[in-house]
Amino acid sequence: MPQGDLLIRYADAVLSGEGETIIQARDGLQAALGSEAVVDAAAVISMFQLNDRVADAIGIPLEERTAQARIEIGTVLGVAQLA
């Protein structure tokens, strides 16, 4: 896929949650493919997040590493005991 490396970099940056990393990846994608590509990529990333939430809501089991990551995040945020 043309510029696939930039798309992967942007998706990884968004999932990292690191603001400066996201900005750099977004700007690189925009410079190479334009604003419409950034919007499309953001929409695809959002849909994957939505799919995760739907799967959670209907009780589809999580992969072990995802479950462990959620426990760790919950512990850091102080809400693990609410799960």
C-alpha positions as CSV (number, residue, x, y, z in Angstrom):
1,M,0.0,0.0,0.0
2,P,1.4,3.4,-0.9
3,Q,2.7,5.2,2.2
4,G,1.5,2.3,4.4
5,D,4.4,2.9,6.7
6,L,3.0,6.4,7.4
7,L,-0.5,4.9,8.1
8,I,0.9,2.4,10.5
9,R,3.0,5.0,12.2
10,Y,-0.1,7.2,12.7
11,A,-2.2,4.3,14.0
12,D,0.6,3.3,16.5
13,A,1.0,6.9,17.6
14,V,-2.8,7.3,18.3
15,L,-2.8,4.1,20.3
16,S,0.2,5.2,22.3
17,G,-1.7,8.3,23.5
18,E,1.4,10.4,23.3
19,G,0.4,13.8,22.1
20,E,3.7,14.9,20.4
21,T,4.1,11.5,18.7
22,I,0.5,11.7,17.4
23,I,1.2,15.3,16.1
24,Q,4.4,14.2,14.3
25,A,2.8,11.1,12.7
26,R,-0.3,13.1,11.7
27,D,1.7,15.9,10.1
28,G,3.9,13.4,8.2
29,L,0.8,11.6,6.9
30,Q,-0.8,14.9,5.9
31,A,2.3,16.1,4.2
32,A,2.5,12.9,2.1
33,L,-1.2,12.1,1.4
34,G,-3.2,15.2,2.4
35,S,-5.9,16.1,4.9
36,E,-8.4,13.7,3.5
37,A,-6.1,10.8,4.2
38,V,-5.7,11.9,7.8
39,V,-9.4,12.1,8.3
40,D,-9.9,8.6,6.7
41,A,-7.2,7.1,8.8
42,A,-8.6,8.6,12.0
43,A,-12.1,7.2,11.1
44,V,-10.6,3.7,10.6
45,I,-8.8,3.9,14.0
46,S,-12.0,5.1,15.6
47,M,-14.0,2.2,14.2
48,F,-11.5,-0.3,15.6
49,Q,-12.0,1.4,19.0
50,L,-15.8,1.2,18.6
51,N,-15.6,-2.5,17.7
52,D,-13.6,-3.2,20.9
53,R,-16.3,-1.5,23.0
54,V,-19.1,-3.4,21.3
55,A,-17.2,-6.7,21.8
56,D,-16.8,-5.8,25.5
57,A,-20.5,-4.9,25.8
58,I,-21.7,-8.3,24.4
59,G,-19.2,-10.3,26.4
60,I,-16.6,-11.5,23.8
61,P,-13.6,-12.5,25.8
62,L,-10.4,-10.4,25.6
63,E,-7.0,-11.7,24.6
64,E,-4.9,-12.3,27.6
65,R,-2.4,-9.4,26.9
66,T,-5.4,-7.0,26.4
67,A,-6.9,-8.1,29.7
68,Q,-3.6,-7.7,31.5
69,A,-3.1,-4.2,30.0
70,R,-6.6,-3.2,31.2
71,I,-5.8,-4.4,34.7
72,E,-2.5,-2.5,34.8
73,I,-4.2,0.7,33.5
74,G,-7.0,0.3,36.1
75,T,-4.5,-0.1,38.8
76,V,-2.6,3.0,37.8
77,L,-5.9,5.0,37.6
78,G,-7.1,3.5,40.9
79,V,-10.2,2.0,39.4
80,A,-9.1,-1.7,39.2
81,Q,-11.2,-2.6,42.2
82,L,-14.4,-1.5,40.3
83,A,-14.0,-4.1,37.6
